[in-house]
Amino acid sequence: MKISNMAIKNVKGNLYRYIMYCLSNAFAVTAFFIFANFVFHPSIDFHPEGVHAV
């Protein structure tokens, strides 16, 4: 059995896991991007009480 055949068999057997892995990574990156946009957006001036600019 060739390595390429083993790789194809592995991908076919675990396709659901690969899809779930890619979707969870996409969700994590999207959530981080949205959070980072809120935190670093210049028009949002959020300073909790007691916190001063350093």
ZAPATI-673517 format. One record per residue: x negated, y, z negated of N, C-alpha, C in turn. Coordinates in steps of 0.05 Angstrom, whole numbers, plus 5000, padded with zeros to 4 digits. Example, Ala and Ser with C-alpha at 12.3 -4.5 7.8 and 13.67 -1.06 7.14 Angstrom:
2
@n_px: 4736, n_py: 4886, n_pz: 4844, ca_px: 4754, ca_py: 4910, ca_pz: 4844, c_px: 4736, c_py: 4934, c_pz: 4844 .
@n_px: 4743, n_py: 4955, n_pz: 4858, ca_px: 4727, ca_py: 4979, ca_pz: 4857, c_px: 4742, c_py: 5001, c_pz: 4843 .
This chain:
54
@n_px: 4983, n_py: 4977, n_pz: 5000, ca_px: 5000, ca_py: 5000, ca_pz: 5000, c_px: 4982, c_py: 5025, c_pz: 5000 .
@n_px: 4988, n_py: 5043, n_pz: 5018, ca_px: 4972, ca_py: 5068, ca_pz: 5020, c_px: 4981, c_py: 5088, c_pz: 4998 .
@n_px: 4963, n_py: 5106, n_pz: 4993, ca_px: 4969, ca_py: 5127, ca_pz: 4973, c_px: 4992, c_py: 5144, c_pz: 4983 .
@n_px: 4994, n_py: 5150, n_pz: 5008, ca_px: 5016, ca_py: 5166, ca_pz: 5018, c_px: 5043, c_py: 5152, c_pz: 5014 .
@n_px: 5044, n_py: 5126, n_pz: 5018, ca_px: 5068, ca_py: 5111, ca_pz: 5013, c_px: 5076, c_py: 5112, c_pz: 4984 .
@n_px: 5056, n_py: 5110, n_pz: 4966, ca_px: 5061, ca_py: 5111, ca_pz: 4938, c_px: 5072, c_py: 5139, c_pz: 4930 .
@n_px: 5060, n_py: 5159, n_pz: 4941, ca_px: 5069, ca_py: 5187, ca_pz: 4935, c_px: 5098, c_py: 5191, c_pz: 4944 .
@n_px: 5104, n_py: 5182, n_pz: 4968, ca_px: 5132, ca_py: 5185, ca_pz: 4978, c_px: 5152, c_py: 5170, c_pz: 4961 .
@n_px: 5144, n_py: 5146, n_pz: 4953, ca_px: 5162, ca_py: 5130, ca_pz: 4936, c_px: 5166, c_py: 5143, c_pz: 4909 .
@n_px: 5145, n_py: 5155, n_pz: 4898, ca_px: 5146, ca_py: 5169, ca_pz: 4873, c_px: 5165, c_py: 5193, c_pz: 4875 .
@n_px: 5162, n_py: 5209, n_pz: 4896, ca_px: 5179, ca_py: 5232, ca_pz: 4900, c_px: 5208, c_py: 5224, c_pz: 4903 .
@n_px: 5213, n_py: 5204, n_pz: 4919, ca_px: 5241, ca_py: 5195, ca_pz: 4923, c_px: 5253, c_py: 5185, c_pz: 4897 .
@n_px: 5237, n_py: 5171, n_pz: 4881, ca_px: 5247, ca_py: 5160, ca_pz: 4856, c_px: 5252, c_py: 5180, c_pz: 4834 .
@n_px: 5237, n_py: 5202, n_pz: 4835, ca_px: 5240, ca_py: 5223, ca_pz: 4815, c_px: 5250, c_py: 5249, c_pz: 4826 .
@n_px: 5264, n_py: 5249, n_pz: 4848, ca_px: 5274, ca_py: 5273, ca_pz: 4860, c_px: 5290, c_py: 5290, c_pz: 4842 .
@n_px: 5308, n_py: 5278, n_pz: 4826, ca_px: 5325, ca_py: 5293, ca_pz: 4808, c_px: 5308, c_py: 5308, c_pz: 4787 .
@n_px: 5287, n_py: 5295, n_pz: 4777, ca_px: 5270, ca_py: 5308, ca_pz: 4757, c_px: 5255, c_py: 5331, c_pz: 4770 .
@n_px: 5245, n_py: 5328, n_pz: 4794, ca_px: 5231, ca_py: 5350, ca_pz: 4808, c_px: 5250, c_py: 5374, c_pz: 4812 .
@n_px: 5274, n_py: 5368, n_pz: 4820, ca_px: 5294, ca_py: 5390, ca_pz: 4825, c_px: 5300, c_py: 5404, c_pz: 4799 .
@n_px: 5305, n_py: 5389, n_pz: 4777, ca_px: 5310, ca_py: 5402, ca_pz: 4751, c_px: 5286, c_py: 5418, c_pz: 4741 .
@n_px: 5262, n_py: 5408, n_pz: 4746, ca_px: 5238, ca_py: 5422, ca_pz: 4738, c_px: 5236, c_py: 5449, c_pz: 4753 .
@n_px: 5241, n_py: 5449, n_pz: 4779, ca_px: 5239, ca_py: 5473, ca_pz: 4795, c_px: 5261, c_py: 5493, c_pz: 4787 .
@n_px: 5285, n_py: 5483, n_pz: 4782, ca_px: 5307, ca_py: 5501, ca_pz: 4774, c_px: 5301, c_py: 5513, c_pz: 4746 .
@n_px: 5291, n_py: 5498, n_pz: 4728, ca_px: 5285, ca_py: 5509, ca_pz: 4701, c_px: 5263, c_py: 5529, c_pz: 4702 .
@n_px: 5243, n_py: 5524, n_pz: 4719, ca_px: 5222, ca_py: 5544, ca_pz: 4723, c_px: 5232, c_py: 5569, c_pz: 4735 .
@n_px: 5250, n_py: 5567, n_pz: 4755, ca_px: 5261, ca_py: 5591, ca_pz: 4767, c_px: 5278, c_py: 5606, c_pz: 4747 .
@n_px: 5293, n_py: 5593, n_pz: 4730, ca_px: 5309, ca_py: 5606, ca_pz: 4710, c_px: 5291, c_py: 5621, c_pz: 4690 .
@n_px: 5269, n_py: 5608, n_pz: 4681, ca_px: 5251, ca_py: 5620, ca_pz: 4662, c_px: 5238, c_py: 5645, c_pz: 4674 .
@n_px: 5229, n_py: 5644, n_pz: 4698, ca_px: 5217, ca_py: 5667, ca_pz: 4711, c_px: 5237, c_py: 5689, c_pz: 4715 .
@n_px: 5261, n_py: 5683, n_pz: 4722, ca_px: 5282, ca_py: 5703, ca_pz: 4725, c_px: 5288, c_py: 5716, c_pz: 4699 .
@n_px: 5291, n_py: 5701, n_pz: 4678, ca_px: 5297, ca_py: 5712, ca_pz: 4651, c_px: 5274, c_py: 5730, c_pz: 4642 .
@n_px: 5249, n_py: 5722, n_pz: 4646, ca_px: 5226, ca_py: 5738, ca_pz: 4639, c_px: 5226, c_py: 5764, c_pz: 4655 .
@n_px: 5231, n_py: 5762, n_pz: 4681, ca_px: 5231, ca_py: 5786, ca_pz: 4698, c_px: 5252, c_py: 5806, c_pz: 4688 .
@n_px: 5276, n_py: 5797, n_pz: 4682, ca_px: 5297, ca_py: 5815, ca_pz: 4673, c_px: 5289, c_py: 5827, c_pz: 4646 .
@n_px: 5279, n_py: 5811, n_pz: 4628, ca_px: 5270, ca_py: 5822, ca_pz: 4602, c_px: 5248, c_py: 5842, c_pz: 4605 .
@n_px: 5228, n_py: 5836, n_pz: 4622, ca_px: 5206, ca_py: 5855, ca_pz: 4626, c_px: 5216, c_py: 5881, c_pz: 4638 .
@n_px: 5235, n_py: 5880, n_pz: 4656, ca_px: 5245, ca_py: 5904, ca_pz: 4668, c_px: 5259, c_py: 5921, c_pz: 4647 .
@n_px: 5274, n_py: 5909, n_pz: 4629, ca_px: 5287, ca_py: 5925, ca_pz: 4608, c_px: 5266, c_py: 5937, c_pz: 4589 .
@n_px: 5246, n_py: 5922, n_pz: 4582, ca_px: 5226, ca_py: 5931, ca_pz: 4563, c_px: 5209, c_py: 5954, c_pz: 4574 .
@n_px: 5201, n_py: 5951, n_pz: 4599, ca_px: 5182, ca_py: 5970, ca_pz: 4610, c_px: 5194, c_py: 5991, c_pz: 4628 .
@n_px: 5220, n_py: 5993, n_pz: 4629, ca_px: 5233, ca_py: 6013, ca_pz: 4646, c_px: 5229, c_py: 6041, c_pz: 4633 .
@n_px: 5220, n_py: 6061, n_pz: 4648, ca_px: 5215, ca_py: 6087, ca_pz: 4635, c_px: 5239, c_py: 6102, c_pz: 4626 .
@n_px: 5262, n_py: 6097, n_pz: 4637, ca_px: 5286, ca_py: 6112, ca_pz: 4628, c_px: 5299, c_py: 6101, c_pz: 4603 .
@n_px: 5290, n_py: 6077, n_pz: 4594, ca_px: 5300, ca_py: 6066, ca_pz: 4570, c_px: 5281, c_py: 6074, c_pz: 4547 .
@n_px: 5291, n_py: 6091, n_pz: 4530, ca_px: 5274, ca_py: 6101, ca_pz: 4508, c_px: 5285, c_py: 6089, c_pz: 4482 .
@n_px: 5277, n_py: 6065, n_pz: 4476, ca_px: 5287, ca_py: 6051, ca_pz: 4452, c_px: 5265, c_py: 6050, c_pz: 4432 .
@n_px: 5269, n_py: 6064, n_pz: 4409, ca_px: 5250, ca_py: 6063, ca_pz: 4387, c_px: 5266, c_py: 6057, c_pz: 4362 .
@n_px: 5263, n_py: 6034, n_pz: 4350, ca_px: 5277, ca_py: 6028, ca_pz: 4325, c_px: 5268, c_py: 6048, c_pz: 4303 .
@n_px: 5284, n_py: 6051, n_pz: 4282, ca_px: 5277, ca_py: 6069, ca_pz: 4261, c_px: 5252, c_py: 6060, c_pz: 4247 .
@n_px: 5235, n_py: 6078, n_pz: 4241, ca_px: 5210, ca_py: 6072, ca_pz: 4227, c_px: 5187, c_py: 6066, c_pz: 4246 .
@n_px: 5192, n_py: 6064, n_pz: 4272, ca_px: 5171, ca_py: 6058, ca_pz: 4291, c_px: 5164, c_py: 6084, c_pz: 4306 .
@n_px: 5139, n_py: 6090, n_pz: 4305, ca_px: 5130, ca_py: 6115, ca_pz: 4318, c_px: 5109, c_py: 6108, c_pz: 4340 .
@n_px: 5106, n_py: 6125, n_pz: 4359, ca_px: 5087, ca_py: 6121, ca_pz: 4380, c_px: 5059, c_py: 6120, c_pz: 4368 .
@n_px: 5043, n_py: 6102, n_pz: 4377, ca_px: 5016, ca_py: 6099, ca_pz: 4366, c_px: 4997, c_py: 6115, c_pz: 4382 .
